[in-house]
Amino acid sequence: MTAPRIRRLGEGTINRIAAGEVIERPASVVKELVENALDARAARVTVTIAGGGRDLVRVEDDGHGMTADDLTLAVERHATSKLPTGPEGDDLVHIGTLGFRGEALPSIGSVARLEILSRADGAGEGWRIRVTGGRVEGPEPGAIGKGTRIEVRDLFFATPARLKFLRSERAEAMAVADVVKRLALAHPHVAFSLRDESRTVLNAEAGTGDLFDAGMARAGAILGRDFADNAVKVEVERAGVTLSGLAGLPTFNRGNAQAQFLFVNGRPVRDKLLTGAVRGAYADFLARDRHAVCVLFLQIAAEEVDVNVHPAKAEVRFRDPALVRGLIVSGLRHAIGQAGHRAATTVAADALSALRAPGGAPSPRFDWLRPPQPTGGGLAGYRAQAPVAPADGLAEDQRALASLTAAPFAPVPQQAAPEVEAGLAARPLGVARGQLHGTYIVAETADGLVLVDQHAAHERLVHERMKAQLAARGIARQRLLLPEVVDLDPADVERLAARADELGEMGLALEAFGPSAVVVREVPAILGQTDVQGLVRDLADEIAELDEALGLKERIDAICGTMACHGSVRAGRRLTGEEMNALLREMEATPHSGQCNHGRPTYVELKLADVEKLFGRR
């Protein structure tokens, strides 16, 4: 009889394979251990690392601790104290803790040297247990005060192949810091400390007041004063789901999504649905390569969200994803709209930094600061005002003076009454004083000056006007001369037919055409000549994935943005004083006017103190 081809793997091999799903890098170890401390109702958590976490990870807390019997079970796979029990056994629906799978400690112990020292509340002594590459020693008595101390040394010594996939010590230390910051943001009433070999990376004391106030104070402490000064409050509720937090102004953005902190029932998550909703909310205001900064807390009934998707517990699934996405998009857009014409305060600092750059040339990040280049017929007036070569015999300083005085600057005639002038200067964007290069409006405010990019500002105003008109009058339809038949899977046909009324509101009239096709009779007129086949297939894919027809909305928004760009006052056009002041007043009354449709600021405000610094007066 031949030996069976299938064999059972050894317990140690099983544990090391399973550990790969839970423990990917030192940051994964820190995440699991800190979550255990939070589940133990700790009021203070201290994290210490060495070698980027590869050599040492130590987590200390003052939680309720563990007995000797608890320690023995804690290092066994799928043993936990956190999963609630119901009439039908273990309840995987109403999960109220960060951990519940019982995998973290045995996974760590199978690939590293693990030591746990803990003392339960009310116990007279503490207990120690060690796990080295899956081999358990103890428990035995150990000296410790209240709480638990866990040390993990020589991570992945039992699986050396994994060491090759770790990044540099600095990169791993930064990943650890990111994990601790996210957990600290999620639990503002708990004190956190993070240290490495040479310094204290984070020291956040426990917050006071209600959850929102403590959370906002913690966000300001971790993300910095700039974020607190350039964020708007988000607070919205729909169908029992609550969204709260802070959202950065569109002009306060980053080059990646690392500064987006998203939490579901106090659990830090990195979920495609949530990040996609944030991106959708800022779609009108940011360029594709820029990302919003935000701290958002989503509270939802436990039975409406599944956290048991992946062992790392960073992904979630919602029973009604369209509700959650719609809540985030509408909540963020409403909050940003409440900011009115505000632009980030860091815009002025960035402008000053660019002005002080060596050689006077702004860095690529500040391309919007560069003056327009006089090309094309639209700037003929600009060319006509170019400096004229002085006559022979003029001194060098006379040449410089001639060049300076001939620079294109159009002052605004001083015709308004003094009291009117004073009233306009008291407005947020001040009173227009002149125009530079036919492109930038110079306005004087009560305590400084404002530079406005006239094309970018007018583009945003036109865009907002078009969106308001679409919302008020609906989207005009274009009837197709020959209806378009699109072949699809039967499931896609059913999904599209079920959303036909919603699609009709956006100007797309379609209906089922047999079991495996739809017929399109009308399309949104604003799309012009469009690929109907591609549009319908994209919509079917998005409805299948997110249960919402996003593509059509985003295409219409993109068309509005393009039309607004082409319908706006161009750079190089001379404006009268009345036109400039009218533009400033409309900006003050229009939401989102602080940034253009591409995420760049429409104006830069410099306080008088900033100008004085440029000239060494301060």
C-alpha positions in Angstrom: 0.0 0.0 0.0 1.5 3.4 -1.1 1.9 6.1 1.5 -0.7 8.9 1.4 0.3 12.0 -0.6 -1.5 14.2 2.0 0.0 14.7 5.4 -0.7 16.8 8.4 1.6 19.8 9.0 3.3 20.1 12.4 2.0 22.5 15.0 5.0 24.7 14.7 4.8 25.0 10.9 1.0 25.7 11.2 1.7 28.5 13.6 4.5 30.1 11.5 2.3 30.0 8.4 -0.6 31.6 10.2 1.7 34.2 11.7 2.4 35.5 8.3 -1.2 36.7 8.0 -1.1 38.5 11.3 2.6 39.6 11.8 4.0 41.2 8.6 6.4 43.6 10.2 7.3 45.3 13.6 4.4 47.7 13.2 2.0 44.7 13.1 3.4 43.5 16.5 2.9 47.0 18.0 -0.6 47.2 16.7 -1.7 43.9 18.1 -0.1 44.5 21.5 -1.4 48.0 21.9 -4.9 46.8 21.0 -4.6 44.2 23.7 -3.7 46.9 26.2 -6.7 49.0 25.1 -9.0 46.1 25.4 -7.6 45.6 28.9 -8.9 49.1 29.8 -5.5 50.6 30.2 -5.3 54.3 31.0 -1.6 54.6 29.9 0.3 52.7 27.2 4.0 53.0 26.8 5.8 51.6 23.7 9.5 51.2 23.4 11.3 49.9 20.2 14.9 49.3 19.2 16.2 48.6 15.7 13.0 49.8 14.1 11.2 47.1 16.2 13.2 44.3 14.8 15.4 44.0 17.9 12.9 45.0 20.5 9.3 45.9 21.0 8.1 46.5 24.5 4.5 47.5 25.4 3.6 48.3 29.0 0.1 49.1 30.2 -1.8 49.6 33.5 -4.8 47.5 32.5 -6.5 44.7 34.4 -3.7 42.2 33.9 -3.8 38.4 33.7 -3.5 35.5 36.1 -1.2 32.5 35.7 -4.0 30.5 34.1 -4.8 33.4 31.8 -1.2 33.6 30.6 -1.1 29.9 29.8 -4.2 30.2 27.6 -3.2 33.6 26.1 -0.3 32.0 24.2 -2.4 29.2 22.7 -4.0 29.8 19.3 -7.6 30.8 19.1 -7.9 31.4 22.9 -9.5 34.8 23.8 -11.4 36.5 26.6 -13.0 39.1 24.2 -15.5 37.3 22.0 -19.0 37.6 23.5 -21.2 34.6 23.7 -24.8 34.3 22.8 -27.6 31.8 22.8 -26.1 30.1 19.8 -22.5 30.2 21.0 -19.7 32.7 20.2 -21.1 35.9 18.8 -19.2 37.2 15.8 -21.7 40.0 15.1 -21.7 42.2 18.2 -17.9 42.6 18.6 -17.0 45.5 20.9 -13.3 45.0 21.3 -10.3 45.6 19.0 -9.1 42.0 19.2 -11.2 38.8 19.2 -9.5 36.2 17.1 -7.0 34.9 19.7 -4.1 34.8 17.2 -1.7 37.7 18.0 0.3 36.4 20.9 0.8 32.8 19.6 1.7 34.2 16.2 4.3 36.5 17.7 5.7 33.7 19.9 6.1 31.4 17.0 8.5 33.8 15.1 10.2 35.7 17.9 11.3 35.6 21.5 8.2 36.6 23.5 8.0 37.4 27.3 4.9 38.4 29.1 4.9 39.6 32.7 1.5 40.5 34.1 -0.3 41.0 37.4 -4.1 40.8 37.6 -6.2 43.3 39.5 -6.2 42.5 43.2 -3.6 39.7 42.9 -0.7 39.6 45.3 2.0 38.7 42.8 2.7 38.7 39.1 3.4 35.9 36.6 5.8 35.5 33.8 5.6 33.3 30.7 8.1 33.0 27.8 7.6 31.7 24.2 10.7 31.2 22.0 10.0 30.1 18.5 6.8 28.4 19.5 8.3 26.7 22.6 6.5 27.7 25.9 8.3 28.1 29.2 6.3 28.8 32.4 4.4 30.4 33.8 6.5 31.3 36.9 6.2 34.1 39.5 7.5 37.5 38.5 7.7 41.0 40.0 5.6 43.7 38.4 3.2 46.3 39.5 -0.3 46.7 38.1 -0.9 45.8 34.5 1.1 43.9 31.8 4.5 44.2 30.2 5.2 42.4 27.0 8.6 42.2 25.3 9.2 40.9 21.8 12.9 40.4 20.8 14.6 39.2 17.7 11.5 39.3 15.5 11.5 36.7 12.7 14.5 34.9 14.1 12.6 31.6 13.6 11.7 32.5 10.0 14.8 34.3 8.7 13.4 34.5 5.2 10.9 37.1 6.4 13.8 39.4 7.5 14.7 39.9 3.9 11.3 41.6 3.3 11.7 44.2 6.0 12.7 47.7 5.1 15.3 49.9 6.7 15.3 50.6 10.5 14.1 54.1 9.8 11.2 53.0 7.5 10.1 50.4 10.1 10.3 52.9 12.9 8.1 55.3 10.9 5.6 52.5 10.3 5.5 51.9 14.1 5.0 55.6 14.8 2.1 55.7 12.3 0.4 52.8 14.0 0.7 54.3 17.5 -0.5 57.7 16.2 -3.6 56.1 14.7 -4.4 54.2 17.9 -3.7 57.3 20.0 -6.2 59.3 17.8 -8.8 56.6 18.2 -8.5 56.6 22.0 -7.9 60.2 23.1 -8.7 59.5 26.8 -5.7 57.1 27.0 -2.2 58.4 27.5 0.4 57.2 24.9 4.1 57.3 24.8 6.5 56.0 22.1 10.2 55.8 22.5 13.1 54.5 20.5 16.8 54.1 21.5 17.6 57.8 21.4 14.4 59.9 21.8 10.7 60.2 22.7 8.8 60.1 19.4 5.4 60.7 20.9 4.1 61.7 24.3 0.4 62.3 24.4 -1.3 62.8 27.7 -4.9 61.6 28.3 -7.5 64.0 27.0 -10.3 65.5 29.1 -13.9 66.4 28.2 -16.2 64.5 25.9 -15.0 62.2 23.2 -15.2 64.8 20.4 -13.3 67.6 22.4 -10.7 65.1 23.5 -10.3 63.7 20.0 -9.9 67.1 18.5 -7.3 68.1 21.0 -5.4 64.9 20.3 -5.6 65.4 16.6 -4.1 68.9 17.0 -1.3 67.5 19.2 -0.4 64.7 16.8 -1.0 66.3 13.4 0.2 69.7 14.4 -1.1 73.2 14.8 -1.3 73.8 11.1 -4.0 71.0 10.8 -6.0 72.4 13.7 -5.9 75.9 12.1 -6.9 74.6 8.6 -9.6 72.0 9.3 -13.3 72.2 9.5 -15.6 70.3 11.9 -17.5 67.4 10.5 -20.6 66.2 12.3 -23.5 64.5 10.5 -25.9 61.6 11.2 -28.1 59.5 8.9 -30.1 56.3 9.6 -28.3 55.6 12.8 -24.8 56.1 11.4 -22.7 59.0 12.8 -19.7 60.7 11.2 -17.6 63.2 13.2 -14.1 64.6 13.1 -12.1 67.2 11.3 -11.5 67.6 7.6 -8.7 69.7 6.2 -9.4 72.5 3.7 -8.7 71.5 0.1 -5.7 73.8 -0.1 -4.2 72.0 2.9 -3.3 68.8 1.3 -0.6 66.1 0.9 1.2 64.1 -1.8 -0.1 60.8 -0.4 -3.0 59.5 1.7 -0.9 58.8 4.8 -2.5 61.8 6.6 -6.0 60.3 6.3 -7.0 58.8 9.6 -10.2 56.8 9.4 -11.9 54.9 12.3 -14.9 52.6 12.5 -16.3 52.2 16.0 -12.9 53.2 17.4 -10.9 50.8 15.2 -8.3 52.3 12.8 -9.0 50.9 9.3 -7.6 51.2 5.8 -10.7 50.5 3.8 -11.1 51.1 0.0 -14.7 52.2 0.4 -13.9 54.8 3.0 -10.8 56.2 1.2 -12.7 56.2 -2.1 -15.5 58.2 -0.4 -13.0 60.8 0.9 -11.5 61.0 -2.6 -14.9 61.5 -4.1 -15.8 64.2 -1.6 -12.7 66.2 -2.6 -12.9 65.4 -6.3 -14.0 68.9 -7.2 -11.3 70.5 -5.3 -8.0 68.5 -5.5 -5.8 67.5 -8.4 -5.5 63.7 -8.8 -2.0 63.6 -7.4 -3.0 65.4 -4.2 -4.7 64.0 -1.1 -6.9 65.4 1.6 -5.9 65.5 5.3 -8.6 64.3 7.7 -9.5 62.6 11.0 -12.9 60.9 10.7 -14.8 58.7 13.2 -17.6 56.6 12.0 -20.0 55.1 14.6 -22.3 52.4 13.3 -24.2 49.5 14.9 -22.0 46.4 15.3 -24.4 44.3 13.4 -24.1 46.7 10.4 -20.4 46.2 9.9 -18.2 43.0 9.6 -14.7 43.4 11.1 -13.9 39.7 10.7 -12.6 40.1 7.1 -8.9 39.6 7.5 -6.7 38.6 10.4 -5.1 42.0 10.4 -8.6 43.5 11.1 -7.7 46.6 9.0 -10.5 46.0 6.5 -14.2 46.1 7.1 -17.4 45.3 5.2 -20.6 47.3 5.6 -24.1 45.9 5.2 -25.2 49.1 3.4 -22.0 50.5 1.7 -24.0 53.0 -0.3 -25.3 54.6 2.9 -21.9 54.9 4.4 -20.3 56.3 1.3 -23.1 58.8 0.7 -22.8 59.9 4.3 -19.1 60.5 4.1 -19.3 62.3 0.7 -22.2 64.6 1.7 -20.9 65.2 5.2 -17.4 66.2 4.0 -18.8 68.4 1.1 -21.2 70.2 3.5 -18.4 70.8 6.0 -16.0 72.1 3.3 -18.8 74.3 2.0 -19.3 75.9 5.4 -15.7 77.1 5.2 -16.8 79.5 2.4 -13.9 81.2 0.7 -11.2 80.2 3.2 -7.9 78.9 1.9 -5.3 77.3 4.1 -3.2 79.6 6.3 -0.1 77.6 5.1 -0.6 79.1 1.6 0.9 82.4 2.8 3.8 80.6 4.6 4.5 78.6 1.4 4.5 81.7 -0.7 6.9 83.4 1.7 9.2 80.4 1.6 9.1 80.4 -2.2 10.0 84.1 -2.3 12.9 83.4 0.0 14.2 80.5 -2.0 17.8 80.7 -3.3 17.9 82.4 -6.6 14.3 83.6 -6.1 12.8 80.6 -8.0 9.9 78.8 -6.4 10.2 75.1 -6.0 8.1 72.9 -8.3 5.6 72.5 -5.5 4.7 76.2 -5.9 4.4 76.4 -9.6 1.2 78.4 -9.1 3.4 81.2 -7.9 5.3 81.6 -11.2 4.2 84.6 -13.3 2.5 83.8 -16.6 4.7 83.6 -19.6 3.8 86.2 -22.4 2.9 83.8 -25.2 0.0 83.8 -27.6 -2.1 86.5 -29.1 -4.1 87.0 -25.9 -1.2 88.6 -24.2 -0.5 91.2 -27.0 -1.2 94.0 -24.6 1.4 92.5 -22.2 4.0 92.5 -24.9 3.2 96.1 -25.9 4.1 97.2 -22.3 7.5 95.5 -22.3 10.4 97.8 -21.2 11.8 99.9 -24.0 15.6 99.8 -24.5 17.0 103.1 -23.1 19.0 105.5 -25.2 22.7 105.2 -25.3 24.6 106.9 -22.5 22.1 106.1 -19.7 23.7 104.7 -16.5 23.0 101.2 -15.3 20.7 102.3 -12.5 18.7 104.4 -15.0 18.2 101.2 -17.1 17.0 99.3 -14.0 14.6 102.1 -13.2 13.2 102.2 -16.7 12.6 98.5 -16.6 10.9 98.7 -13.2 8.6 101.6 -14.1 7.6 100.0 -17.4 6.5 96.7 -15.7 2.9 95.9 -16.4 0.8 97.1 -13.5 -2.6 98.6 -13.8 -3.7 100.7 -10.8 -7.3 101.1 -9.8 -8.5 104.7 -10.0 -9.3 106.1 -6.5 -12.8 107.1 -7.2 -14.8 105.7 -4.3 -15.7 107.7 -1.2 -13.4 107.3 1.8 -16.2 105.6 3.8 -16.8 103.1 1.0 -13.1 102.4 0.7 -12.9 101.7 4.4 -15.9 99.4 4.2 -14.4 97.4 1.4 -11.0 97.1 3.1 -12.8 95.7 6.1 -14.1 92.8 4.0 -12.2 89.5 4.1 -10.7 89.9 0.7 -10.4 93.7 0.9 -10.6 96.3 -1.9 -8.8 96.0 -5.2 -5.8 98.3 -5.7 -4.4 97.1 -8.9 -3.6 94.3 -11.4 -0.3 92.6 -12.0 0.6 91.2 -15.5 -3.1 91.2 -16.4 -3.4 88.1 -14.2 -3.2 88.8 -10.5 -5.4 91.2 -8.6 -3.8 93.1 -5.7 -6.2 93.9 -2.9 -5.7 95.7 0.4 -7.3 94.3 3.5 -7.6 95.9 6.9 -4.4 94.2 8.1 -2.5 93.1 5.0 -2.9 92.4 1.3 -4.3 89.7 -0.9 -3.1 88.4 -4.3 -5.8 86.8 -6.4 -5.3 84.6 -9.5 -8.2 86.0 -11.5 -8.6 83.0 -13.8 -8.5 80.4 -11.1 -10.9 82.4 -8.9 -13.4 83.0 -11.7 -13.1 79.3 -12.8 -14.3 78.2 -9.4 -17.1 80.7 -9.3 -18.4 79.6 -12.7 -18.1 75.9 -11.7 -20.1 76.5 -8.5 -22.7 78.4 -10.5 -23.1 75.6 -13.0 -23.5 73.0 -10.3 -26.2 75.1 -8.6 -28.0 75.4 -11.9 -27.8 71.6 -12.5 -29.2 71.0 -9.1 -32.0 73.5 -9.5 -33.1 72.7 -13.1 -32.0 69.1 -13.5 -29.7 67.7 -16.2 -30.7 68.2 -19.8 -31.0 65.1 -21.9 -29.9 64.4 -25.5 -32.1 61.9 -27.3 -30.0 59.5 -29.4 -31.0 59.3 -33.1 -30.5 55.5 -32.9 -30.9 53.9 -29.5 -27.7 52.1 -28.4 -27.9 48.5 -27.4 -25.3 47.4 -24.9 -24.7 43.7 -24.2 -24.0 42.8 -20.6 -24.1 40.0 -18.1 -27.7 39.2 -16.9 -26.7 40.3 -13.4 -25.4 43.6 -14.6 -28.7 44.1 -16.6 -30.7 43.6 -13.4 -28.6 46.0 -11.4 -28.9 48.7 -14.0 -32.6 48.2 -14.5 -33.1 48.4 -10.7 -31.3 51.8 -10.7 -33.0 53.2 -13.9 -34.9 55.9 -12.0 -31.7 57.2 -10.3 -29.8 57.1 -13.6 -32.7 58.9 -15.3 -32.4 61.8 -12.8 -28.8 62.2 -14.1 -29.9 62.3 -17.7 -29.3 58.6 -18.7 -32.4 56.9 -19.9 -32.0 53.1 -20.2 -34.1 50.0 -19.8 -33.6 46.2 -20.0 -33.6 44.9 -23.6 -33.9 41.1 -23.0 -32.1 39.2 -20.3 -28.5 40.2 -21.4 -28.7 43.7 -22.8 -29.9 47.2 -22.1 -31.0 49.9 -24.5 -30.0 53.5 -24.0 -32.3 56.1 -25.5 -31.0 59.3 -23.9 -27.7 60.5 -22.5 -26.8 63.7 -20.5 -26.5 66.5 -23.0 -23.5 68.0 -21.2 -21.4 64.9 -22.1 -21.7 65.7 -25.8 -20.4 62.9 -28.1 -19.6 60.1 -25.6 -18.8 56.4 -25.7 -22.2 55.1 -24.6 -21.0 51.5 -24.5 -18.1 52.3 -22.3 -20.1 54.5 -20.0 -22.8 51.9 -19.4 -20.2 49.1 -18.7 -18.4 51.3 -16.3 -21.6 52.1 -14.5 -22.5 48.5 -14.3 -19.1 47.7 -12.7 -19.4 50.5 -10.2 -22.9 49.5 -9.1 -21.7 45.9 -8.7 -18.8 47.1 -6.5 -20.2 50.0 -4.6 -23.9 49.9 -5.3 -23.8 53.5 -6.5 -23.5 55.0 -10.0 -20.5 57.2 -9.3 -18.9 57.3 -12.7 -21.8 59.3 -14.3 -21.8 61.9 -11.5 -18.0 62.2 -11.7 -18.1 62.6 -15.5 -20.7 65.3 -15.3 -18.7 67.1 -12.6 -15.6 66.8 -14.8 -17.4 68.3 -17.8 -18.7 71.1 -15.6 -15.1 71.8 -14.5 -13.8 71.8 -18.1 -16.6 74.1 -19.2 -16.0 76.4 -16.3 -12.3 76.6 -17.2 -13.1 77.6 -20.8 -15.8 80.0 -19.7 -13.7 81.9 -17.2 -11.9 85.2 -17.5 -8.5 84.4 -19.0 -5.1 85.4 -17.7 -3.9 88.5 -19.4 -7.2 90.3 -19.6 -7.3 93.7 -18.1 -10.1 94.3 -15.6 -11.6 97.5 -14.4 -11.7 98.4 -10.7 -15.4 97.6 -10.6 -14.8 94.1 -12.2 -12.1 93.3 -9.8 -14.1 94.3 -6.7 -17.1 92.4 -8.0 -15.0 89.3 -8.4 -13.7 89.7 -4.8 -17.2 90.1 -3.4 -18.5 87.0 -5.3 -15.6 85.0 -3.9 -16.5 85.9 -0.4 -20.1 84.7 -1.0 -19.3 81.5 -2.8 -18.4 78.2 -1.1 -15.1 76.6 -2.1 -13.8 79.8 -3.7 -10.5 79.5 -1.9 -9.2 76.9 -4.4 -9.7 76.3 -8.1 -11.0 73.1 -9.6 -7.5 71.6 -9.6 -6.8 72.1 -5.9 -4.6 75.2 -6.2 -5.2 78.2 -4.1 -7.1 81.1 -5.8 -5.6 83.7 -3.5 -2.7 84.3 -1.2 -3.2 86.5 1.9 -0.2 88.2 3.5 -0.6 89.9 6.8 1.2 93.2 7.3 3.5 91.4 9.7 4.5 89.0 7.0 5.3 91.8 4.6 7.3 93.6 7.3 9.3 90.4 7.8 10.3 90.4 4.1 11.8 93.9 4.6 13.5 93.1 7.9 11.1 95.4 9.9 10.3 92.5 12.2 
